[in-house]
Amino acid sequence: MSSVLVEPINLLGLGSAELTDLVGQWGGKPFRAKQLQRWVHQRSEDSFDNMTDLAREFRQQLAQHCTVHAPAVATQQRSSDGTRKWLFDVGKNNAVEAVFIPEDDRGTLCISSQAGCTVACPFCSTGYQGFNRNLTTAEIIGQLWYAKRVLEADIQSARLGAGETAAEPARVISNVVMMGMGEPLLNYDQVLGALRLMLDDNAYGLSRRRVTVSTSGVVPMMDRLGRDCPVALAVSLHAPNDALRDKLVPLNRKHPLAELLAACNRYLEHAPRDFITFEYIMLDGVNDADEHARELIAIAKQVRCKFNLIPFNPFPQSGLKRSPAARVRLFAQRLMDAGVVTTVRKTRGDDIAAACGQLAGDVKDRTRIKERLPDRATIVIKQERE
């Protein structure tokens, strides 16, 4: 008679209620679950033997039935500007990327939600990889868990190397943005579980204002997120009218601008911030004309927002070019002269392909998207420049 192998439970994927239920099955009280959660997420501990304030019998049960396991790191790179990128192996020839961007006043981790992406925007390198599957909550939160562990260990090592006494490291990751590979709201349930762990005081304790979900405009899920777990919201706009956005963000054909802007206003009723961030990639001769700026100003009159202009980071398959720096400055100035809050995103990590739109990972595509995208990108360029 053969025995059935049972996969250990990865604690990285369990929220507070699920962890409490699991511990309760072994006769443990809720405070034990909180202790365990703090060991796993706050102290980045993956050895149950090291969780010394837990009873020995409890640790033995954990070792028998559970694991703390982030996706394996396939490669890691460090940019000349301090940006760090990790490629995580998520199995079956799929890998996703996460990027840490250090700033003077914050440290931002950009994480992925899918192995690939189905939205297939022609200016995004991830889109050319196609799509394989959604990531689990454990795989999403595992990117944060691993990055936090590595970055804090580096700080401790530097302190000890300088002759300082070891101490609890300061929080290195102050902000998390779901702007890596994939469309987060098309993996809603798993992303929701990850968001709740990010906000949980017994896990990562991040402010709702410092956790951002970026979406191409999945309107029904925007409404659900506003009800279930409102965090900061960034919308990948990239075009000021339906005709152009249909080409640059194909999801627009299902949820056109009027529907999207209405959803943004509904989201603001729950949001921790009083504005929506509109991301707008600057493409030479495609969406950077004065008339496009005027159309964006009209949008800003409909939704409380700020614009984040993103210099395009070229990659070979796109056939697109970055708007000249002078054009970006003039475009931004036209928006600001109209009273619209506007920033131009710094290009970080482009020497290791870690900049916005460059994350590609390694995806075993199930959608045959590479057969369609190159022609569509060429059509976008041709039509907009005629």
DRENDO-222500 format. One record per residue: residue in one letter; x, y, z of N, C-alpha, C, CB in turn. Coordinates in steps of 0.1 Angstrom, whole numbers, plus 5000, padded with zeros to 4 digits. Glycine has a CB too. Layout:
<drenmars>
aXYZXYZXYZXYZ ...
</drenmars>
This chain:
<drenmars>
m500949885000500050005000500950125000499050005012 s500750214990501650334989501150444998501750374974 s502050525003501750635011501650755002502750655023 v500750855006500650974998501551085005499151024998 l502351144996503251245001502451375002504451264992 v502551445013501851575015502851685015501051575029 e502651785006503551895006503451975019503251984993 p504652015024504652105036503952235033506052125041 i503352295043502652415042503652535042501552435053 n503652615032504652725032503952845040504952775017 l504552875051503952975060504053115054504752975073 l504853135044504853265038503553305031506053275027 g502753205028501553225021500253235030501253125011 l500453225043499353225052499153365059499553125063 g497953415058497553535065497353505080496353595059 s497053615087496853605101495753505105496553735107 a494653505099493553415102493853275099492253455095 e494453255087494853115083495953055093495353115069 l496853145097497853095106497253065120499053195108 t496353145124495653115137494952985137494753235141 d494252965125493452835124494452715124492652835111 l495552725117496552615117497052585131497652655107 v497452695138497952675151496952615161498552805157 g495652665159494552615167494352465165493352685164 q494552415153494452265150495352185159494652235136 w496452245164497452175172497252215187498852205168 g496152285190495852315204496452445208496252205213 g497052525199497752645202496852765203498852675192 k497152865211496352975213496753085202496453035227 p495853185200496153285189497453355191494953385189 f497853385204499053455206500253375200499253495220 r500153245200501253165194501353185179501053015197 a500253205173500253235158500953375156498853235153 k500653465164501253595163502753595165500653705172 q503253515175504653495177505253435165504853405189 l504653335159505153265148505253355136504353145144 q504253435134504153535123505353635124502853605122 r505553685136506653775138508053715135506653835152 w508253585139509453515136509653505121509453375142 v508653475114508753445099508953575091507453375094 h508053675094508053795086508953915091506653845084 q508953935104509654045109511154015111509154085123 r511453885115512853845117513353765106512953765130 s512553745096512953665084513653535087513953755076 e513053465097513553335101512953225094513453325117 d513753125089513253015082513552885089513753005068 s514252895101514552775109513652765121516052765113 f512852665123512052665134512852635147510952545133 d513952575146514852555158515252685164516052475154 n515352795156515852925161514753005167516452995150 m513452955166512353035172512252995187511053005164 t513153045195513352995208512353025218514653055213 d511453115216510353145225509153055222509953285226 l509152965213508152875210508452745217507852855195 a507352675222507552545229508252445219506252495234 r509052355225509752265217508752175209510652175226 e507652125216506752045209506052115197505651995219 f505852245199505252325188506252335176504852465193 r507452355179508452365169508652235161509852405175 q508452125169508551995162507351975152508551885173 q506152025157505052015148505252095135503752055155 l505752215137506052305126507052245116506652445131 a508152185122509152125113508552005105510352075122 q507551935111507051815105506051855094506251735115 h505351965096504251995086504452125078502952015094 c505452205082505452335075506852365070505052445085 t506952475063508252525058508152675056508652455044 v509252745056509352885052510252895040509852975064 h509652915029510452895016510052995006510152755011 a511053085003510853184992511353114979511753314995 p510953174968511453114955512953124955510853194943 a513653024949515053024948515553134939515552884943 v516653194943517253304935518153244924518053404944 a517853274911518653224900519853314898517753204888 t519653444897520753534896520353664904520953574881 q521453734907521253864913522253964907521353864928 q521854094906522754194900522654324908522354214885 r523654394907523754524914524154634904524754524926 s523354734903523554844894524654944900522354924891 s525255024891526155124895525555234904526855194883 d524155244903523455344911522955284924522355404903 g523255154927522855094940521555014938522555204950 t520855024927519754934925520154784924519054974911 r519254704930519554554930518454484924519854504945 k518754384916517754304909517954154912517754334894 w516854084915516953934917516053874907516553904932 l516453754902515653674893515353554901516453634880 f514053534904513553424912512953314903512453474922 d513453194906513053074899511653024905514052954899 v510653024897509352984902508852854896508253094900 g509852784890509552644886509052624872508552584895 k509352514866508852474852509352574842507352464852 n510652614843511252704833510652844834511152654819 n510152884845509653024847510453094858508153024850 a510753224855511453304865510853444865512953304863 v510853514876510253644877511353734884508953654885 e511153864882512153954887511554054898512754044876 a512454094907512154194917513354284918511854124931 v513054414921514054514921513954604933513954604908 f515054634939515154724951515854854946515854654963 i515154964949515655094945515855184958514655164935 p517155204961517455284973517355434970518855244979 e516755504979516755654978517255704992515355704974 d517455844992517955905004516855895015518256045002 d515655905012514555905022513655785022513656025019 r513955685014513155565013513855455006511755595007 g513355335007513855215000512655144994514655115008 t512555134981511355084974511654954967510855184963 l510854854970510954724964509854704954510854604975 c510154674942509254644931509154494929509654714918 i507954444930507754294930506854254919507354244943 s506854124915506054074904504853994910506953984895 s503853984901502653914906502253794896501454004906 q502853794884502653684875503953644868501553734864 a503953524863505053484854504653524840505353324855 g505053644836504653694823503453794825504253584814 c502753824814501653914815500753894802502154064816 t499453904804498553884793498154014787497353804797 v498454134793497954254788498654294775498154364798 a499954264774500754274761500854414756500154184751 c501254504764501554644759502854644751501654744771 p502854704739503954694731505254764735503654744717 f505154844746506354914751506954844763505955054754 c506354734767506754664779507454534776505554634788 s508654514781509454394778508754274783510854404784 t508154284795507454164801506354114791506754204814 g505654204784504654164775505154074764503954284769 y506354094760506954014749507353874754508154084743 q507353854767507653724772506453624772508153734787 g505253684770504053604770503553584785504253474764 f502853474787502253454800502253304803500853504801 n502553264815502553124819501453104830503853074824 r501653174842500653144853500753264863501053014860 n499753264872499753354883500753304894498353364889 l501253394901502053354913501153334925503153464916 t501653254934500853234947501253344956501253094953 t500453354967500753454977502153434983499653454989 a502453304985503853274990504953314981503953124993 e504753304968505753344958505753494957505453284944 i504653564959504653714959505353764971503253764957 i504853724983505453774995506853724997504553735007 g507153614991508553554992509553654986508653424985 q509253724976510153824970510453934981509553894958 l509453974988509654074999510454015010508354135004 w510053895014510753825025512253815022510153685028 y512553765010513953745007514753875006514053664994 a514153974999514854104998515154165012514054194989 k514154165020514254215034515454145041512954205042 r515454015040516453935048517853965043516153785046 v518053975030519354005024519854145027519353975009 l518954245025519354375027519654405042518254475023 e518854355051519154375065520354305070517954325074 a520654185064521854115067523154195062521853975060 d522954255051524054345046524354455055523754395032 i523354515061523554625070524254575083522154695074 q523754465088524354405100525854375097523654285105 s526154315086527554285083528354415082527554205069 a527854515076528554645075528854705088527854745066 r527854695097528054745111529154675118526754735119 l529054535117530054455124531454475118529654305124 g531454495105532754525099533354655103532554525084 a532554745107532954885111533254885126531954985108 g533054765133533354755147532254795156534554845150 e531054815150529854845158529254725164528854925149 t528454745175527654635181526454605173527254675196 a526254475171525054435163523754485170524954285162 a522854525162521554585167520454545158521654735170 e519254565162518154545153518254635141516754565160 p518254585129518454675117517254765115518754595105 a517554885110516454975107515754925095517055115104 r514554965093513754915082514354965069512254965082 v514754875060515454905048514354925037516354795043 i513354845037512254855027511154935033511754715022 s510955055029509855135034508655135025510355285036 n508855105012507755115002507754984994507855234993 v506654934991506554824981505554864970505954694989 v506054844958505154864946504954744938505854984937 m503754714935503454594926503454644912502054534930 m504654664907504954724894505854634886505454864894 g506154514891506954414884506254344873507654314894 m506654224871506054144860504554114863506854014857 g503754134853502354094855501354204858502253994865 e500054174856499054264860498454224873497854274848 p498754294884498354244897496854214898498754344908 l495954294893494554274895493954164886493854404891 l494754094878494353974871494753854879494953974857 n495453874890495753764900495253814914497253734900 y493953854914493453924925493553854939491953964923 d493053734940493053674953494353654959492353534952 q495353614951496753594956497353724960497553514946 v497153824952497753954955497054014967497454054943 l495753994969495054044981495753984993493554014980 g495953854993496653785005497953845008496753645002 a498753874997500053934999499954085005500853944986 l499054155000498854295004498454295019497754364996 r497654205023497254205037498354165046496054105040 l499254085042500454055050501454175050501253935044 m501554245039502354365039501854465050502354435025 l500554475051499954575060499954525075498654615056 d499954395077499754335090500854385100499754185089 d500554435112501554475121502354365127500854545133 n501854245126502754135130503554075119501854025136 a503454125107504254085096505154195091503254035084 y504754275081505654385076505254525081505654375061 g504054535085503654665091503754785083504354685104 l503554775070503754885061502454975061504054845047 s502555105059501455185057500755165044501855335059 r499455185044498655175031499155275021497155195034 r499655385026500155485017501455445010500355625024 r502155355016503455315011503455175004504455305023 v502255125002502055004993501255044981501354885001 t501755024969501155074957500854954948501955174950 v499654944943499254854932499154924919497954774936 s499854874909499754944896498854854887501154964890 t497954914880497054834871496954904858495654824878 s496754824848496454874834495054924833496754764824 g494254894843492854934843491854824843492655024831 v491954724852491054614853489954664862491754484859 v488954734856487954814863487254734874486954864854 p486654614872485954544882486854514894485354414877 m488054474892488954444903489454574910490154374898 m489454684904489754814910488654844921489854934900 d487454814917486354834926486454744938484954814919 r486754614936486954514946488054554956487154374941 l489154604950490354644958489954754967491554674950 g489254854962488754964970487954924982487955064961 r487154814980486354764992487154675001485154694986 d488054594995488654485003489954535010489054374994 c490754615003492054645009492654765002493054525008 p492054885004492555004997493955045000491655114999 v494855044990496155094991496355204981497254974990 a497555254980497855354969497655294956499255414971 l497155364946496855304933497555394922495255304930 a498155314913498855374902498155314889500355354901 v497755394880497055344868498055374856495755414866 s498255264848499155274836498255334825499755134832 l498355464824497455534814498155534800497255684819 h499255604799500155594787499555654774500455454784 a498255694774497655754763496455834768497155654752 p496155954761495056034766493756024759495556184765 n493655924750492455904742492255764739492355994730 d491055714736490755574734491455524722489255554733 a491555604711492155554699493555504701492055654688 l494355594707495755564710495855454721496555684713 r495055464731495255374742494855234738494355414754 d493955214729493655084724494855014718492555094713 k495755094713496955034707498055014717497555124696 l498255114726499355104736498955014748499655244741 v497655014752497254934764495954854759496955024776 p496154734753495054664747493854644756495554534742 l494054644769492954624779491954734777493454624793 n492354854771491454964770490254924761492155084764 r490454824752489254794744488154734752489754684733 k488454674763487454614772486954714782488054494779 h487854804787487554904797488055034792488154864811 p487255104784487755234778487855344788486855274767 l488455454784488855564793487755614802489455674785 a486555634796485455684805485155594816484155704796 e485155464813484855364824486055354834484655224817 l487255374829488455374838488455494847489755364829 l488155604841488255734850487155724860488055854841 a485955674857484855664866485355564878483555604860 a485955464874486455364885487555434893487055244878 c488355514888489355594896488655684906490255684887 n487655744902486855834912486255754922485855914904 r485655634919485155544929486255504939484455424923 y487355464934488455424942488855524952489655374934 l488855654948489255764957488355774969489255894949 e487155724969486255724980486855644992484855674976 h487755544989488355454999489855475000487955314995 a490455534991491955534990492655605002492355594977 p493855555005494555625016495155755012495655525021 r495255774999495755894993494655964986496955874984 d494756104985493556174979493856194964493356304986 f494656114957494856124943495255984937495956224940 i495055974925495455854917496755894910494355804907 t497755814909498955834901498655774887500155774908 f498755864877498755814863500155804858497855914855 e500455684854501855654848501655674833502355514852 y502655744828502655784814503955774807502055934812 i504155664799505455644793505655734781505655494789 m506855794780507055894770507755824757507956004775 l506955814747507355754734507455854723506355644730 d508655854718508955954707508055944695510455944703 g507356054692506456064681505155984682507156014669 v504955924694503755844695502655904705504155704701 n503155954717502156004726502756124733501855894737 d503656194727504356304734504156444727505856284735 a503056454719502756584713502056684722501956564700 d502056804718501356904726499856874728501557044720 e499256824717497856784718497556674728497356744704 h498556584730498456484740498456544754499556374739 a499356644756499356714769498056784772500556814769 r497456844762496156914764495056814768495756994751 e495156694762494156594765494356544779494156474755 l495556534784495856494797495356594807497356464799 i495456724804494956824813493456814814495356964807 a492756774804491356754804491056644814490756734790 i491856534813491656424822491856464836492556304818 a492856544839493156584853491956664859494356674853 k491156724850489956794855488856704859489456894845 q488956574855487956474858488256394871487656394847 v489556374873490056284884491156354892490556144878 r491056354905492156404913493356314911491856414928 c494456374905495556284901496856364901495256234887 k497856284899499156344895499756254884500156344908 f500556314876501156234865502656204868501056314852 n502956084865504356034866504856004852504555914876 l505656094846506156074832507355984833506456204825 i507355884825508355774825509155774812507755634828 p510455814812511255794800511255654796512655854802 f510955624783510855484778512255424779510355484764 n512355304784513555224784513555124773513755154798 p514355154762514255074750514654924752515055134739 f514054834744514454704743514254654729513654604753 p515054564724515154534710513854514702516054424707 q512954434709511754394701510654504699511054284709 s510754614707509754714707509654794694509854804719 g510754834689510854924677510455064681509854874667 l510355094694509955224699511155304704508855214710 k511055434705512155514709511655604721512655604698 r512655644730512355734741512255874736513555724751 s511255944741511156094738512456164742509956154745 p512956254734514056334738513856404751514456434727 a514956424759514856484772514156624772516156494779 a514556694762513956834760512456824758514556904749 r511956724751510556704748509856664761510356594737 v510456574769509856534782509756654791510756424788 r510756744791510656854800509556954796512056934800 l509456974783508457064778507057014780508657094763 f506856884778505656814781505256824795505756664777 a506156804804505956814819505556954822507156764827 q506257054816505957194819504657234815507057284813 r504157184804502757224799501757174810502457164785 l501957054815501056994825501157084838501356854828 m502357114842502457194855501957334853503957194859 d502057394841501557524839500057534840501957584825 a499457414838497957404839497557364853497457304829 g498557354862498257324876498157174879496957384880 v498657094871498656954873499956904879498356874859 v499856834890501056784897501756684888500756724911 t503056704885503656624875505156594879503656684861 t505556474878506956434881507456354869507056354894 v508756354868509456274858510256174865510356364848 r509956044862510655934870512155934866509955804867 k512955914876514355894874514555754868515155914887 t515455744858515755614853516855544862516355624838 r516455444868517355374878517455224873516755374892 g518755174874519055034872518954994857518054954879 d519055094848518955054834520154974829518755174825 d521254984836522454914832522354764835523754974839 i521354724843521154584846519754544842521354554861 a519154624832517754604827516754584839517754474819 a516954684849515954684860515054804860516754674873 a515154884850514355004849512854974845514955104840 c512055074846510655054843510455004829509855184845 g509654894828509354834815510354734810509154944805 q511454724817512454634812512454494819513854694815 l511654474829511654344836511054234826510854354849 a511854134824511454024815511453884821512254034803 g512353864831512453734837512653624826511153704844 d511953514828512053404819510753324820513353304822 v509953334809508653274809508453174798507653394808 k507953064802507552964792506152994788507552814799 d506053064777504853124772503753024768505053224760 r502553044772501452954768500453024759500652914780 t500853154755499853234747500353264733499653364754 r501553224729502153244715502053394712501353164705 i502353474722502253624720503353674711502253694733 k504553614711505653664702505253664688506853584705 e504353584684503953584670503053704666503153454667 r502553774676501653884673502154024676500353864680 l502954034686503354164691504254244682504054144704 p505254194675506154274667505354354656507154194660 d504354294650503654364639502754474646502754264632 r502254444657501354544663502154674667500654494676 a503354654673504254764677504554844664505554714683 t504854784653505154854641503954934636505554754630 i502754884637501554954633501355074642500354864635 v501555064655501455184664502355294660501755144679 i503655264657504655364653504155434640506055304652 k503855344630503555404617502355494618503255284607 q501255444624500055524624500155654632498955444631 e500955654643501055774651501955884645501455744665 r502855834636503855934630503455984616505255864629 e502355924611501855964598501156104599500955864592 
</drenmars>
